[in-house]
Amino acid sequence: MKLIQKIKETKRPFLIAGPCSAESPEQVMNVSIEIAKNGNAHMLRAGIWKPRTRPDSFEGMGAIALPWLVEAGKETGLPVTTEIANRHHAELALKAGIDVLWIGARTTVNPFAIQEIADVLRGVDIPVMVKNPVNPDLELWIGAFERLEKAGIKELAAIHRGFSIYKHPKYRNVPTWELPIALRERLPNLPVICDPSHITGRRDLLLEVSQKAMDLNFDGLMIETHPNPDKAWSDAAQQVTPEGLKAIIDNLVMRSTAISASDASVLDELRHKITSLDDRLFDLLSARMSLSEEVGLFKREHNITILQQEHWTRLIASRLAKTDDYKLTERFVRQIMDAIHQESIRHQTKVMNKKA
């Protein structure tokens, strides 16, 4: 199966759908038929082995369920994919005839596990999709692709499923969109699929996150779909029915990447104005850091520490109090101020510890 070609040739979004967990032959077959009937899916998914956080959770039916998924693929004419977490899973999935493998977030974080899987797949012509690691580490994500490439795997795609965080008020896994954007910058030919099910952890946010992924020009979506989500054996809150899946896809606003000549002219003018403002911003930042060096020299001469916590706390509070006036989010202002502060510390450190 030429996965990359299929994704690139498919009108966005390339859709992967199916239950979080394969629970029975009937469940897998019935939901697959309903998904296929809607005509908007391009691949079926089902969890065979479930790497659960706690040991007493449902951890999947195991290898006995592999034929259920393969048969559903044959019945619907759609390729099938499942998650593998180790070399044993890879061997069993290959033997069963799974069309596409995906490596989960808990596995991507472990280079030893990735290398074992790569060794098993060496010389095998099968597409592999790799989810981001649970923590926001771009190099770990890229490293997984490199290990698979070295093993001869040519058909690769990324799945963005968000990153673990403690008690986020909105998301199960925060999307941290800058990471998949950076991945595309480093690996521009790599297809990127968004997994809004794991980002949101709740079905009412699936459309919102799916739309954001499409607006960022992601290639596709992986959405968990179950015939009766509320009674699912795993991750019930984030799954939708086949009808719910169709509603999400039907309500997506698909915007074009192509720009007409007249639109390009308007955008170029606006971008020129933005570039001019950016130039001024960096000139101001450069001037600010020159003043930071003067502050550093003063502190050196008077034997004062670089970090003055009370001053920094007051400064941050004053900026955050004005976020509405700036028309900027509190998170953005905090990030900007933290970055400026760290760069200021770097400049002060340079002059304060400069050897005579």
N, C-alpha and C positions, 0 to 999 in steps of 0.2 A: 504493500500500500504506500503510495507516494503522499504522505501526510502533508508536507509543506505545500506541494503543488495543489492538493485538494483544498487546503485552507485558503490559499491565495486566490484560487479560482472561484471560490464560493462567495456569493453575495453576503456581506456581513449582516448579522454575526454568524460565524461558524458555531453551531450549537451542539453541545454535548449534554445529554440529559439521561436521567435514570435515578434509581433509588440510592440513598446513602448506603444502605446495606441490602444485599440479596438475602431475603428471608425465606423464600420458598420458590419452587419452580413456577407455581401459578402466579405469584406476585411479580416475579421478574418478567415472565412472558406477557401477562396482562398489561402491565404498565408500559412495557416496550411497544406493544401493539398500539396502545392508545397514543403514545408519543409519536410513533411513526405515522399514524392516521392523521395527525394534525399537520404533518408535512413540513414542519419547521426545524426538525432535528437532523443532524448529519452524523451523529455517533451516539451509541448507547454506553452508559456507564453503570457500574454497580460495585459496591465495596464487598470484597470477598473476605479479606482479612482487615480488621479494623484496629488500628493502633490506638487503643483507648488510654486516657490519662490514668484512670483508676482500674485496678485489676478485676473488680467484680462487675464491671460494665460489660455489655454485650460486645464481644470481640470478633463478630462475624461468623459465618457458617464454615469458613475454611474451604479447602480444595473441593469438597463435595458440591459446592455451588458453581464452580467454574463451568461445567457443562450447561447449567441453566442459562448463563449469560451467552455462551456460544450459540445455543439453540435459539435464543431470542434474536440474536444477530442474523442467523440464517433465515428465520421466519420473516423478519422485517426487511432484510436486505441491507441493513446498516452495520458498519464495523463496530466492534465493541472494545472497551478499554476497562482496565481495573488497576487498582493500586498494588504495587509490590514494595515490600520493605526490606527484603533480604534476598540472598542468592537462591534460597529454597523456593521462595515465592516465584522468583523469575523463572526457575526451571519448570515449575508446575504450570505456570501461565503459558509458557511457550509450548509445552507438551499438549495442553488443552486446546490450543489454537486461538488464543486471544490475539486480536489484531494489533492493538496498540497498548503499550504499558505506560503507567504513570508512576512517578516516584513522589511520595508524600513529603510534607514539610518536616516531619519528625525524622525522616531519613536523610533528606538533603542536608540537614545540619551536621551530619556525621560523614566525613570524608572516607572513613574506613568502610562504612556500609555501601557508599556509592561505588567505591573501588571494587568491592566484592561483586556487586551487581554488574558493573562494567566488564569484569573478567568473565562472568557467565555469558554475557551477551556478545563477547568478542566473536566476530565473524558471522553474527546473526543479522539478517536484514529485517529489522523491525523498528517502527517508529517508537520514540520514547518522549514522554512529556515530563517535565520536572517542575514541581511546585517550589515556590520560594521557601527558604528555611524559616523556621518558626521565629527566629530573631532577625531584625533588619540588617543583614550582612550581605552586601552585593557580591563580595568576593567569593563567599561560600557558594552562592547561587551560580556564579560564573564557573567556579571550580568544578561543580557537578557536570556542567555541559562539557568542559574540557576533558574530564576523565572519560566521559562517554564517547566523545569524538576520538580520543586516542585509542579507544577500543574498536573504532571503525563504524560507530553509529552515526549515520549521516542525517537521518530524519529526526530532527529535534524540535520541540516546542516548549514554551514556558507557560506555567499556570501561576497566576497571581492570586493568592488566597488570603493575603493580609498577614499581619504579624502579631504575635501574642503580646498581650498587655494585661496588667492586673486591673480588673473592674473598670473597664472603659464605660462611660455612661451611654454610649450609642452602639458601638460595634463589638462583636465577639472577637474579631481580629482587626486591628486598625489597618486601613488600606495603605497608608503611607505611600501615596501615589508616586512620589519622587523616585522610589526604588525601581519600579518597573519602567519608568521613563528613562532612568539612568541605564537600565539593562538594555533597552532598545538603542540607546546612544552607543553603547559598547558593542552590541551584537545586532546591528540594524536589520539583518535578514532573518532573524529569529521570530517566528510567529508568537504572539502573546495572547493567551486566553485568560479571561478574568473569571474567578470563582466567587460570585457574589453570595452564594450560600454560606460559605465559611467566613467571609468578611462580615456579613450582617448577623448571622445566627438567628435571624427572624425573617419570616416571609414578607412582612409588610414593607421591608426596606429593599427587597430584591430589585424592584424596578428602578429605584433611585440610583443604586450602585451600578446596575447594568447600564443605565443611561450614561453615567459618568464614564464608564469604561468605553462606551461607543464614542462619546465626545472626545476621548483621548486617543481615538483611532486604534483601539485594541482589535484584534482579529476575530475574537469570538468569546463565548460564554460557556461556563460549565455550571448547570443549575440542577440541584437535586430534586427529583420528581418521584412522587410516591402515590399509589392509588388511594391511600387513606393516611395522609401525613400525621394526623394527630395520634394515630395508633402505631406509628413507626417504631421499630425497636432501637433506633439510634437517631439522634439529632432531629427529633420530630418538629421542633419549632421552625426550622429553616427550610423545610421541604414544602413543595407545592404539588397540587394535583396536575395531571396533564392539561386540564382546562386552565388552571392558574398559570401554567407555563406558557400556554398559547396567548393568554391575556398580556403577559409581560412582553413577549416578542411583538405582539400586535401594537402595543402602546409605545414601543421604542421609537424615538425620532432619529432617523438615520440621516446624518449630514454628510455632504460630499467632501472629499479631500481635494477635488479639482476646483480651481479658481479661474474665473473668466478674466479676460484682459481688462475689462472695466473695473471689476472687483479688485484685481491685483493692483491697479493704479491707486485706488482709494486706500487699500491696505498699506501699500508702500509709503504713502504720505503719512498715515498714522504711525507706522513703524519708524519713519524718519524722526517724527516728533518724540517718540519714545526713546529712540537712540540718543537724541540730544539731551533728554532729561537724564538718561542713564550716565552719559558722559559727565554731566554736572554732579550727579550723585557721587561718582567715583572721585571726581576732583575734590568734592567736599570731604569725603572719607579720607583721602590722602592728606588734606590739610588738617583734619582732626587728629590723625595719627602723628603728624609733626608736632602738634601741641601735646599729645600724649608723651612724646619723647622729652619735651621740655619739662613736663610734670615728673617724668622719671629722673631727669637730671637733678631737679629740685629735691626729690625724695632721697636720692643718693647723697647729695651734699648735706642733708639734714638727718640722715640715717632713719628714714621712715619706711615702713613696709609698703609694698606695692598695693596689696589689697586693703582697702579701707571699707570694711563691711557696712558700716552705718551709712556712709555716703552712697554706696552702691544700692543699698536697700531703698533709700529715699529716691534715688534717681529712677530706679525701676518702677516704684510706686507712682511717681509723677507721670511717667510715660504711659503706664497702663491705665491711669485715670483718664487719659485723653484719647483712648482708642476710638470712641464714637466721633470725636472731632476729626481725627485722622481718616475716618471711614475705613479703618483696618481692623482685622480681628485681633483679639488679645493674644492669641497664640502666635500670630505673625509678628506682632510688635515685640513679644518676648523673645522670639527666635532672633530677630534682628538685633535687639539690644544685647543678647547673650553673645552673638557673633562679634559685635563691635567691642564688647568688653574683653573678650578673649584676645582679639587682635591688639587692643590697647595694652593689655598685660604683656603680650609678646614684645611690643615696641618698648615698653618700660623696662622689661627684663633685659633687653638687648643693651640699653644704655646704662642701666644700673650695674650690670655685671661685666661691663666692658673693661678689659684689662688696660692699664695705662701703658 
